[in-house]
Amino acid sequence: MSVVVVTGGGTGIGAAVARTLAARGDQVVVCGRRRGPLDAVAADTGATVVVGDTATDEGVAHVVAQTLDRHGRLDGLVLNAGVARTGTLTTMARADWDETLRINLTGPYLLVRQALPHLLSSRGAVVAVGSVAGLRASADYLAYGASKAALHMLVQNLAVDLGPQGVRVNCVAPGWVRTEMGDEEMAEFGGPLGLDVGQAYARVTAAVPQRRPADAAEVAAVVAWLLSGEASYVHGAVLPVDGGTVVVDPGAFAFL
């Protein structure tokens, strides 16, 4: 049994990870800025709830302290908290750029640094939730894409630094996933085109080899595997969980 902290654990991929880990017997700590969704996940899973901003020094210190107070150890981190603010170089507000980098990149750095003594003690594991947007460029995703690409490289640098000390660090890079945040994006995208949410997902995954978005549980299963001993020699990986999105040649879209 492991003790695992999941940031952004109240909704979407984070909530699915919490449910998957709890089902296999792990003790889960879900954290985020909104208590309501966290309490709902805790009611289903028995997870410990910690409310706070994990992109601040005070927030990560609180999360780690509460985890140790409740469970006495810390074996894993799932760095899932994130925001997706859209915009280009000329349309994005500076505040949105700063907030995206703070939450998507600085937050993971702060939490790993705070938790490191305990991860070293337990020879634990870290899994970050990146994105295919950090592997391939997309319109209007300037800050989000840059933050996720930087997160991927943070994972690889941490893998080099921490591997010799017994801590494994990996990353998943999901494509489109049916989550609350994804549904909001589909509503925004599909509304002007007269598409409902399901039709919008079908449109944006039309060139994905599997022709559909993921369910959050599918991503959670990969995260849980990377945390487990079954992935004991997987280290420094940025693993797409994207239905084949990144293998497609854009020049072949016309034939799809």
N, C-alpha and C positions, 0 to 999 in steps of 0.2 A: 504494500500500500504506500502510495506517494502522496505528498502534500504539494498541490499545484496552485499557483496564483494565475488567474485569468483576468487580464484587463479588458475593459469593454465587455464585461461578462453578462450584461443584462439583456442583450438583444443579438440577433444575427448569428454570425459565426461564433462569437464568444459564448453566447448562451448554448449553442449546439455543442461546443467543446465541453462546457461544464457538464452538460447532461451525459455526454459520452464518457467522460472521465469518471463521473460519479457512478455510472452504471457498471464500470469495471472495478469499482471498489476504492477509487482514490478519494482523498479528502480534498475538496475544492474550495478555494477562496475566490469569490467573484467580486470585482471592484469596478467602480465607475462613478460618474458624477450624479446619477439619478437613482434614488433609492427604490422607487416603485418597480422598475423592471428587474432590479437585482433581487428584491424580495420575492418576486414571482418565480425567478429561477431557483432561489433558495427553497421555496415551498415545494418544488418538484424534485430537488436533488439533495437537500440537506446541506447545501453549501453555506459557508460562512460569508457574510456580507460585510464589505468595507466600502464606505462611501468616501470618495475623495478624488482629487485631480492627480492622476498618476503622471502628469507631465510637469510636476513641480517637485522640488526637493522635499517640501513638507509632506506632500501627498505620498511619495514613494516611501518615505520614512515611516509614515503612519501605516501603510499597507504591510510592510515587512514586520513592524512591531506587533501589529494585530495578528498576523499569521503566526508568529512565534509564540505570542501569548496564548493563542487558542490551541495550537497544534504542536508547538515545541520544536518544529523543524521546517525546512523549506527545501523541496526536492526539484521543483520545476517552475518555469515561468512560461506563460503563453502571452506574447506581446501583441495583443489584438486591437487595442483601442486605436481609433483613427477617425479622421474626418476627410470628406471629399468636397473641397470648395472648387468650383469650376471657374474658368476664366483664362484669358490669354495674357501675354505680356502687357498689352495695352488696356485690357478690360478688368483685370483682377485688382482689387484693392490691396494695398500694402498690408493691411491688417489681416486679410485672408491668407496671404502668403505666409506671414509670420506665424499665424495660428496653426496652419497646416504643418509647417516644419516643427513647431513646438510639440504638437501632439503626436505626429506620425514618426518623428525621428528623435527629438530630444527626450521625449518621454521614455521610449525603450532604453536609450542610453542611461538615463537616470535610474531606472528600476534595476537593470542588470548591475550597475555599479553598487547600488544599495544592498542588493541581495547577494552579491558575490561571495562574501565570507561563508554564508550558509550553503550556497551551491557548491563551493569547494569542499565543505565538510561532508556533504551528502553525495558528492560526485554526481551532481544533478544534470539537468538538461534544460535548454531554452529553445523555444520555437517562436519565431516571429511570423506574423501574418503580413506578407507583402502583397504584391499584385502584379498581374500581367502588365498593368500600366507602368510598372517599373522596369519592364523588359522591352516593351514596344511603345512608341509614342502615339498619343491620341489627341485629337482636337480638343481644346478647352481644358486640358488637364495639366497645365503647366506646373503648378505647385504640387498637385497630388502625384503626378508621375515622377517629378524630381525627388519628392520625399520618399517614395517607395523604392526608387532606384538607390537612393542613399541608404535606406534601411537594409536592402539586400547586401550592399557593400559593408555596412556595419556588422551584419551577421558574419560575413566571411572574415573580416578582420578579427572579430571576437573569437571565431573558430581557431584562427592561427594562434591567438594569444592564450586562449583558455584550454585548448585541447591538451597540451602537455600537462595541465593541472587536473585533468579528469572531467572537465565540464564539456558536454556536447552542445553545439549551437547550430540550429538549422532554420530554414525559412520555407514556408509555402507561399506560392504566388497564384492565388485564385484568379479565374476569369469572372464572368458574370455569375453571381450567386443570388438566388431568390432569398432576399432578406428584407427587413424593413427599409433599410437605406437604398437597396436596389429597387424596391417597389416605388419609392419616391422618385428616383431617377427615371424609371420607366414611365411614371405618370407625367413627369415634366417633359420627357422626350415624346411620348406617344400622344399626349393630349392634342397638340396642334395638328397632328396627322390623323386624328380621329381613331386612334388605336387604344384599346384598353390595355391594362398592364400585361396580360398574357400575350397579346398580340405584339406589344412592344418588345417583350423578351424574345419572341420569335424573330422579330426583325433584326435585333442586334446580334443574334446568334445564328443568323442565316448562313454565314460563312464558317462557322465553327464546325469541325468535322462531326461532332456528336449532335449538332443541331439543337441544342437546348442549353439553358443555364444549369448550374449545379444546384443541388439542395445543400443547405448549410451543413447538414449531417454528413454529407460526402466529404466536405473539407475537414470537418471535425475528426473524421475517422483517420485521415492522413496525419493530422496534428497529433492525435493520440498515439499513433504508431511511432512517429518520430520521438515522442517522449519515452517510449517504452524500450525495454531491453532488446526487443526484436530488431530495433534499428541501431544496435550498439556500435556499428562501424559506419554509420551514416553521419557525416560531420562536415559542416560548412556548405551544405547543399542549399540551393534555391530551387525548390521543386514546383514546377507548374502543376496546378490542379485546375485545369482549364478546358477540358474536353477536346484538347488538341489545338486551341486557338493559336498558339505561337508557332506551330509548325506550318501554318498555311502561308504560301507565297501570295502577297497582295496582288501580284500580277496575274494570278490565276482566278481572282474573284469573278471575272466575267464568265468563266466556265462553270462556276458554282451556281 
